[in-house]
Each structure stands twice: as structure tokens, then as C-alpha cells.
């Protein structure tokens, strides 16, 4: 069983990790992260990937440039991640892998040229 000190230390490390991620992001992505509730749960995603949670108050669009930037920054920081995206429309999150979003980004770019 973890002691209170160990739990506090783990919480402080997680807060530092999230603050570092936010600070390494561009201004637009920082604005998105500041506007919504988000977090990271180590090992809670598909096949043990990190799980990034994001609570939006609007409909989720998988081709949203801000969401794609978030997926790209998350992969640069942690490697592939699983996203749990919550909208104001339902209690169930939309689950999508960062690799899926980034693969789609490539396909959308190819179809626009």
C-alpha cells in the first residue's frame, strides 16, 4: 500500500509532466488545453498505452486541426497514445488512437492536393 507521501510525490510528478507537455506545445494547442479539462492516465489506454482524456463542450470532429496537433504533440512526447474524447453530447467517450488520427491527417492532406 502506498503511503500518503508516495501518493503526493506521484501526483506532483504527474502535474509536472502535464505542465511540461503544455509548455512544449504551441500557442494554439496551449489555448485548447487551457480551455478544456484534460489529463493523462499512464497505462490505461488500449494495449497499455497512455490514455489522454479531453472533455470538450462541442461535437468532436476528428479532422479538427487542434485535435490533430494534440495527437502529434502527444506522440512526440509520449509515443502513441489512446484518446478518450468527451463531448457535451454523450456520457460515453469517443476512443481513438493518436496513430489513427495522424494517419487520417495524411490521407486528408493527400486528398486535398
KEKE-3310 file (N, C-alpha, C; in steps of 0.2 Angstrom, whole numbers, plus 5000, padded with zeros to 4 digits):
npx = (5004:5003:5010:5005:5014:5021:5010:5007:5019:5019:5008:5013:5023:5015:5008:5019:5023:5012:5012:5024:5022:5011:5018:5028:5020:5013:5006:4992:4988:4991:4981:4969:4971:4971:4958:4949:4945:4958:4969:4981:4982:4993:4996:4983:4976:4972:4979:4988:4993:4997:4983:4975:4964:4951:4939:4927:4916:4908:4903:4913:4926:4935:4944:4948:4960:4966:4964:4971:4984:4986:4986:4998:5008:5007:5011:5024:5029:5025:5025:5014:4997:4982:4966:4953:4939:4928:4912:4900:4888:4886:4888:4897:4914:4922:4933:4949:4964:4980:4988:4979:4972:4983:4986:4975:4976:4986:4980:4969:4977:4983:4972:4968:4977)
npy = (4994:5011:5025:5041:5050:5045:5044:5058:5062:5056:5062:5075:5073:5069:5081:5089:5083:5085:5099:5102:5096:5104:5116:5114:5114:5122:5139:5139:5126:5126:5135:5128:5117:5125:5129:5117:5103:5091:5077:5064:5047:5035:5020:5016:5015:5008:4992:4995:5008:5025:5035:5048:5060:5071:5084:5091:5104:5103:5096:5083:5083:5073:5078:5090:5103:5107:5096:5086:5092:5091:5077:5074:5081:5074:5061:5065:5067:5056:5045:5034:5036:5033:5041:5047:5055:5067:5073:5086:5080:5066:5054:5044:5042:5046:5035:5035:5031:5040:5037:5033:5045:5053:5046:5048:5062:5062:5056:5065:5076:5071:5070:5083:5088)
npz = (5000:4996:5003:5010:5007:4996:4987:4986:4980:4968:4962:4961:4952:4941:4939:4935:4923:4915:4915:4909:4896:4891:4891:4881:4870:4856:4854:4850:4853:4867:4871:4868:4878:4889:4889:4891:4901:4904:4904:4908:4909:4914:4906:4905:4893:4876:4874:4885:4882:4886:4891:4885:4891:4886:4888:4879:4875:4864:4848:4842:4830:4820:4811:4816:4816:4828:4837:4829:4830:4844:4845:4837:4845:4857:4853:4850:4862:4871:4864:4854:4859:4867:4865:4875:4871:4876:4873:4874:4871:4874:4887:4886:4880:4865:4858:4852:4843:4843:4833:4823:4821:4816:4804:4797:4795:4786:4775:4773:4769:4757:4749:4747:4738)
capx = (5000:5007:5010:5002:5020:5022:5004:5009:5025:5016:5003:5017:5026:5010:5007:5024:5023:5007:5014:5029:5018:5008:5023:5031:5015:5012:5001:4985:4987:4990:4974:4965:4972:4968:4950:4946:4948:4962:4973:4984:4982:4998:4994:4975:4974:4972:4985:4993:4996:4995:4977:4974:4957:4949:4932:4925:4909:4905:4904:4920:4927:4942:4949:4949:4967:4968:4965:4977:4990:4987:4989:5005:5012:5007:5016:5031:5031:5024:5024:5007:4993:4974:4962:4946:4937:4921:4909:4894:4883:4885:4892:4902:4919:4924:4940:4953:4972:4984:4991:4973:4971:4988:4985:4969:4978:4990:4975:4966:4982:4984:4966:4967:4982)
capy = (5000:5017:5030:5047:5054:5042:5047:5065:5063:5053:5067:5081:5071:5069:5088:5092:5080:5088:5106:5102:5094:5110:5122:5112:5115:5129:5144:5137:5120:5128:5138:5122:5114:5129:5129:5111:5098:5086:5073:5058:5041:5030:5013:5015:5015:5002:4988:4998:5014:5031:5037:5056:5062:5078:5085:5096:5106:5104:5090:5081:5082:5070:5082:5097:5104:5107:5089:5083:5095:5087:5070:5075:5083:5068:5056:5067:5067:5050:5040:5033:5037:5032:5046:5047:5062:5068:5079:5088:5076:5060:5052:5039:5045:5043:5032:5034:5031:5045:5035:5034:5052:5056:5043:5051:5068:5061:5055:5071:5081:5068:5071:5090:5090)
capz = (5000:4995:5009:5008:5004:4989:4983:4984:4976:4961:4960:4959:4946:4935:4937:4932:4917:4911:4914:4904:4890:4889:4889:4875:4864:4853:4857:4849:4857:4874:4872:4869:4884:4895:4889:4892:4906:4901:4908:4906:4914:4912:4905:4905:4886:4873:4875:4890:4880:4890:4889:4886:4891:4884:4889:4875:4876:4857:4844:4841:4823:4820:4807:4819:4817:4835:4839:4826:4833:4850:4844:4835:4851:4862:4850:4851:4870:4875:4859:4853:4865:4866:4867:4877:4869:4879:4871:4878:4868:4877:4893:4883:4876:4859:4859:4845:4844:4840:4826:4818:4819:4812:4798:4794:4793:4780:4770:4771:4765:4751:4745:4745:4733)
cpx = (5004:5005:5007:5008:5021:5016:5005:5014:5023:5012:5008:5021:5022:5009:5012:5025:5018:5009:5019:5027:5015:5013:5027:5027:5015:5006:4994:4983:4986:4983:4969:4965:4970:4961:4946:4949:4952:4966:4977:4984:4987:4995:4987:4972:4974:4979:4990:4996:4994:4988:4976:4966:4956:4942:4931:4918:4905:4906:4911:4921:4934:4947:4950:4957:4970:4969:4970:4984:4991:4989:4996:5010:5012:5011:5023:5034:5031:5025:5016:5003:4986:4971:4955:4943:4929:4918:4903:4888:4881:4890:4898:4907:4920:4932:4943:4961:4975:4986:4985:4972:4977:4988:4980:4971:4982:4985:4971:4970:4982:4978:4965:4972:4980)
cpy = (5006:5022:5036:5051:5051:5044:5054:5066:5061:5059:5073:5079:5071:5076:5091:5089:5084:5096:5106:5100:5101:5116:5120:5113:5122:5133:5141:5131:5122:5131:5133:5119:5118:5130:5123:5107:5092:5083:5067:5053:5036:5023:5011:5014:5008:4999:4992:5005:5019:5033:5045:5057:5069:5079:5091:5098:5106:5097:5089:5080:5080:5074:5089:5098:5104:5100:5085:5086:5092:5080:5070:5076:5077:5063:5058:5066:5060:5044:5039:5033:5035:5038:5044:5054:5062:5074:5081:5084:5070:5059:5048:5043:5042:5041:5032:5035:5037:5043:5035:5041:5055:5052:5046:5058:5068:5060:5061:5076:5078:5070:5078:5092:5088)
cpz = (5000:5001:5006:5005:4997:4984:4981:4979:4968:4958:4957:4953:4940:4934:4933:4924:4912:4910:4908:4897:4887:4887:4883:4869:4862:4856:4856:4853:4865:4876:4872:4875:4890:4895:4891:4898:4902:4906:4905:4911:4911:4911:4905:4898:4883:4873:4879:4887:4885:4887:4891:4886:4890:4884:4885:4877:4869:4854:4842:4833:4823:4815:4809:4819:4824:4838:4836:4829:4840:4850:4842:4841:4856:4859:4851:4858:4873:4870:4858:4859:4862:4869:4869:4876:4872:4875:4875:4876:4871:4883:4891:4879:4870:4860:4852:4847:4841:4833:4821:4816:4814:4805:4794:4791:4787:4774:4768:4767:4758:4746:4743:4740:4727)
residu = (UNK:UNK:UNK:UNK:UNK:UNK:UNK:UNK:UNK:UNK:UNK:UNK:UNK:UNK:UNK:UNK:UNK:UNK:UNK:UNK:UNK:UNK:UNK:UNK:UNK:UNK:UNK:UNK:UNK:UNK:UNK:UNK:UNK:UNK:UNK:UNK:UNK:UNK:UNK:UNK:UNK:UNK:UNK:UNK:UNK:UNK:UNK:UNK:UNK:UNK:UNK:UNK:UNK:UNK:UNK:UNK:UNK:UNK:UNK:UNK:UNK:UNK:UNK:UNK:UNK:UNK:UNK:UNK:UNK:UNK:UNK:UNK:UNK:UNK:UNK:UNK:UNK:UNK:UNK:UNK:UNK:UNK:UNK:UNK:UNK:UNK:UNK:UNK:UNK:UNK:UNK:UNK:UNK:UNK:UNK:UNK:UNK:UNK:UNK:UNK:UNK:UNK:UNK:UNK:UNK:UNK:UNK:UNK:UNK:UNK:UNK:UNK:UNK)
# end
